[in-house]
Amino acid sequence: MMRLLRWSAALAALMILSGCGDRKPAPDGATAGSDGPGVVDGAFFPHEGDASSTAVSASAVASESDSADPGDPAVLNDRRGAEAPVLSAQSDVAKREGDVLTIRIDNNPAARFTDQRNLYCEGNDTCSVWTYAGTVTLGDGHGRKLPYPLLSQYNGEATSAVVVDRNGRIIWLDEKPVVSPSGQYLAAADAEGYSDGTLRIRDWFSPGHGAIVSFAGESCTPLKWTAATTLAAECGRNEGKALHRMPATVTMDHGHWRLVEVVAPAAPRKGRTKAKAQQTKVIDGKADAPPSQQQRADNDAYDRNSGYLRLATPDGP
């Protein structure tokens, strides 16, 4: 989803290890590109994102769930084993020393991630386990595409994706994002169902990568960009006791994002030559409000208590 705009109270942010919090960091935008070794599909994220991502050879690791707790030594060892070839292939970007993962950008230290683990790691915000998943390719707003480090973070209940930008800052996402061809737009949604399943599109070229448009309440999943500003998706609809996945398309129309969802497919009608017309539902995206000063402070506190430390200090937006 979006950066889960971790806008809970400061106290909840500081209680990440107590298990008292009930907040998963709100993912900001990230990407799934295709240059370089790329992302390890399926190894660190429960659901695959952009099919164009290039995978590094690594054994698949069970997705985080009650039966696959990364706090369990055996499960953690499996994740570390899957992570090892990625670290080897991208040793100039990421290095692990025990529970500490250090990320470098342009050969300079950019960020450090230290696992925060208790005797158990089950329940929202009872731990913070970081895994390096490769790089994603995003645009820089000046016609270039650059690789950005991508991590997964497990908090005791769900997995988020985290992108490290060129200045060592982190952008939270609900899932591994689906990136537009230009590397400007990132689409992601909470595929694990721990929140509202809202589909969000982030403009990576916006100041601080912070401009987000949301389609609340539709439980849609991004699939693939079919054009510069056209995204194929599918949305879940409850029909009695059954959940049906219906196709949807998200497009930019005169500067505004719009989702068109099929709510009833075309179908023949008994005794008639003319089929029943397809029915659609149109939803206009809404721009997320920027975080307040207090919310930014809460987000920073959550990041620190999750084991994140920014090392880079270059100028940048």
C-alpha positions in Angstrom: 0.0 0.0 0.0 1.4 3.4 0.5 3.9 4.1 3.1 1.4 3.1 5.6 2.0 6.7 6.7 2.7 5.4 10.1 0.6 8.0 11.7 -0.1 6.5 15.0 0.7 8.3 18.3 4.3 8.7 19.2 3.8 6.3 22.1 2.6 3.6 19.8 5.6 4.2 17.6 8.0 3.8 20.5 6.4 0.6 21.6 7.3 -1.4 18.5 9.0 -4.1 20.4 6.4 -4.3 23.2 3.7 -5.8 20.9 1.3 -3.2 22.2 1.2 -1.3 18.9 -1.4 -2.0 16.3 0.1 -0.3 13.3 2.0 -1.5 10.3 4.2 1.2 8.6 2.3 2.7 5.7 4.3 2.0 2.6 5.3 4.9 0.5 6.1 4.3 -3.1 8.7 1.8 -4.3 9.3 0.1 -7.5 9.8 -3.1 -9.4 12.2 -2.5 -12.2 14.2 -4.7 -14.5 17.7 -3.5 -14.7 20.7 -5.2 -13.0 20.3 -8.3 -10.9 16.9 -7.0 -9.9 14.4 -8.3 -7.4 14.1 -11.8 -6.0 10.5 -12.6 -6.8 8.6 -14.6 -4.2 11.6 -15.1 -2.0 11.0 -12.2 0.4 7.5 -11.0 -0.5 4.4 -13.1 -0.1 3.1 -12.0 -3.5 4.9 -11.1 -6.7 4.8 -7.6 -8.1 5.8 -6.4 -11.5 6.4 -9.4 -13.8 9.2 -7.5 -15.5 11.5 -7.7 -12.5 14.6 -9.7 -13.1 15.2 -12.3 -10.4 18.5 -13.2 -8.8 18.8 -17.0 -8.4 17.8 -17.8 -4.8 15.8 -20.5 -3.1 12.3 -19.5 -2.3 11.5 -18.7 1.3 8.1 -19.3 2.9 6.1 -16.1 3.1 5.7 -14.6 6.5 2.7 -16.1 8.3 1.8 -17.6 11.6 3.4 -20.8 10.4 6.6 -19.2 9.0 7.8 -16.8 11.7 11.1 -15.1 10.8 11.8 -14.9 14.5 12.1 -18.7 14.5 15.8 -19.5 14.0 15.1 -22.1 11.3 12.9 -19.7 9.3 15.4 -16.9 9.8 18.2 -19.2 8.5 16.2 -20.0 5.4 15.7 -16.3 4.7 19.4 -15.6 5.3 20.2 -18.4 2.9 18.0 -17.0 0.2 19.4 -13.6 0.8 23.1 -14.7 0.5 23.3 -15.0 -3.3 21.7 -11.6 -3.6 24.2 -10.0 -1.3 27.0 -11.8 -3.2 25.8 -10.5 -6.5 25.4 -7.0 -5.2 28.2 -6.7 -2.7 28.8 -3.1 -3.7 25.3 -2.2 -2.6 24.5 -4.3 0.5 26.5 -6.0 3.2 25.3 -8.1 6.2 27.1 -8.6 9.5 24.9 -10.7 11.7 21.7 -8.8 12.4 23.0 -5.6 10.8 22.5 -4.8 7.1 24.3 -1.8 5.6 23.3 -0.2 2.3 25.6 1.8 0.1 24.7 4.2 -2.7 27.4 5.3 -5.2 29.9 3.5 -3.0 29.0 5.6 0.1 27.2 4.4 3.2 23.6 5.4 2.9 21.6 3.5 5.5 21.8 0.8 8.2 19.1 -1.7 9.2 19.4 -3.7 12.4 17.0 -6.5 13.2 14.9 -6.0 16.4 13.9 -9.5 17.6 12.3 -10.7 20.8 12.0 -14.3 22.1 9.0 -14.5 19.8 8.0 -12.6 16.7 4.3 -13.1 16.4 1.9 -10.2 16.4 1.9 -6.7 14.9 5.1 -4.7 15.7 6.6 -7.4 18.0 9.8 -7.4 16.0 11.5 -6.0 12.9 13.3 -8.4 10.6 15.1 -6.9 7.5 16.0 -8.7 4.4 17.9 -7.4 1.3 15.9 -8.3 -1.8 17.9 -6.7 -4.6 17.4 -3.5 -6.5 14.5 -1.8 -8.4 14.9 0.5 -11.3 13.3 4.0 -11.1 13.5 7.2 -13.0 15.4 10.2 -11.6 13.2 12.8 -13.3 16.0 13.8 -15.7 15.6 11.0 -18.3 17.8 8.5 -16.5 16.9 5.2 -14.8 18.8 4.2 -11.7 18.9 1.2 -9.4 17.5 1.6 -5.9 18.0 -0.9 -3.0 14.8 -2.8 -2.1 14.3 -4.5 1.3 11.5 -6.4 2.9 10.6 -5.8 6.5 8.6 -8.3 8.6 7.0 -6.8 11.8 5.6 -9.9 13.4 2.4 -9.9 11.4 2.9 -8.7 7.8 5.6 -7.9 5.3 6.3 -4.4 3.9 8.6 -3.4 1.0 11.1 -0.6 1.6 13.0 1.4 -1.0 16.2 3.3 -0.1 16.5 6.5 -2.1 19.7 8.1 -3.3 19.9 10.2 -0.1 19.5 7.2 2.3 15.9 7.9 3.1 13.4 5.0 3.2 10.0 4.9 1.5 7.6 2.3 2.8 5.3 0.3 0.6 2.7 -2.3 1.4 4.1 -4.7 -1.2 6.7 -4.9 -3.9 5.4 -2.2 -6.3 4.6 -2.3 -10.0 6.5 0.4 -11.8 5.5 2.4 -14.9 7.7 2.2 -18.0 9.2 5.6 -17.3 10.0 4.7 -13.7 7.8 7.6 -12.5 4.7 5.9 -11.1 4.7 3.2 -8.5 1.5 1.1 -7.9 1.1 -1.0 -4.8 -1.6 -2.4 -2.6 -1.8 -4.4 0.6 -1.8 -7.9 -0.9 -1.9 -9.6 2.5 -5.2 -8.1 3.5 -4.0 -6.6 6.8 -5.5 -3.2 5.9 -8.1 -2.0 3.5 -6.4 -3.3 0.4 -6.4 0.2 -1.0 -4.6 0.6 -4.4 -2.2 3.5 -4.3 -0.2 5.2 -7.1 2.9 7.2 -6.1 4.6 9.8 -8.2 8.3 9.1 -7.7 9.2 12.4 -9.3 7.3 14.5 -6.8 9.1 16.3 -4.0 10.2 13.7 -1.4 8.5 11.0 -3.6 5.4 12.0 -1.5 2.5 12.6 -4.0 0.1 9.6 -3.6 -3.3 9.0 -5.2 -5.5 6.4 -3.5 -8.5 4.3 -4.5 -10.0 3.6 -1.1 -12.4 0.7 -0.5 -12.0 -1.1 -3.8 -9.6 -3.9 -2.7 -7.8 -3.8 -6.0 -4.4 -5.3 -6.9 -2.0 -3.8 -9.5 -1.0 -6.2 -12.3 1.0 -4.6 -15.0 1.5 -1.2 -16.7 0.3 -1.5 -20.3 1.2 2.0 -21.3 2.9 5.1 -19.8 -0.1 6.0 -17.7 -2.3 2.9 -18.0 -2.3 0.2 -15.4 -4.1 -3.2 -15.6 -5.5 -4.3 -12.2 -8.1 -6.6 -10.7 -10.5 -5.9 -7.9 -12.3 -8.3 -5.5 -16.1 -8.3 -5.3 -18.1 -10.4 -2.9 -21.0 -12.3 -4.6 -22.8 -14.0 -1.8 -20.2 -16.3 -0.2 -17.8 -16.2 -3.1 -15.1 -13.6 -3.9 -14.7 -12.8 -7.5 -11.7 -11.1 -9.1 -12.9 -8.7 -11.8 -10.6 -6.8 -14.3 -10.0 -3.1 -13.9 -8.0 -0.4 -15.6 -6.4 2.7 -14.1 -5.6 5.6 -16.4 -4.6 9.2 -16.1 -7.3 11.5 -17.6 -6.3 15.1 -17.9 -4.0 14.9 -15.0 -6.4 12.9 -12.8 -6.2 9.2 -12.0 -9.4 7.2 -12.7 -10.2 3.5 -12.1 -12.7 1.7 -14.3 -13.8 -1.6 -12.7 -15.9 -4.3 -14.4 -18.7 -5.2 -12.0 -20.6 -7.5 -14.3 -19.2 -9.0 -17.5 -21.1 -9.2 -20.7 -23.3 -12.3 -20.8 -25.9 -13.9 -23.1 -29.5 -13.6 -22.0 -31.8 -16.6 -22.3 -34.1 -16.4 -25.2 -32.6 -13.2 -26.6 -30.2 -12.5 -29.4 -28.6 -9.5 -27.8 -26.2 -10.2 -24.9 -26.4 -8.3 -21.6 -24.1 -5.4 -21.7 -21.0 -5.3 -19.5 -21.4 -3.1 -16.4 -18.6 -0.9 -15.1 -17.9 1.2 -12.1 -15.8 4.4 -12.3 -13.8 5.6 -9.3 -11.8 8.8 -9.2 -8.6 8.6 -7.2 -8.1 11.0 -4.3 -4.8 12.6 -3.4 -3.5 11.7 0.1 -3.0 14.7 2.4 0.6 15.3 3.3 1.6 14.3 6.8 1.6 16.9 9.5 4.7 17.8 11.5 3.6 15.6 14.3 2.9 12.7 12.0 6.4 13.1 10.4 7.9 13.0 13.9 5.9 9.8 14.7 7.1 8.2 11.4 10.7 9.0 12.2 10.3 7.5 15.7 8.8 4.4 14.2 11.6 4.1 11.7 14.3 4.4 14.4 12.6 1.8 16.6 12.4 -0.5 13.6 16.2 -0.5 13.4 16.7 2.0 10.6 19.5 4.6 10.7 20.2 7.0 7.9 24.0 7.3 7.2 24.0 9.5 4.1 23.8 13.2 4.3 23.9 14.5 0.7 21.8 17.3 -0.5 18.6 16.2 -2.2 14.8 16.7 -2.3 
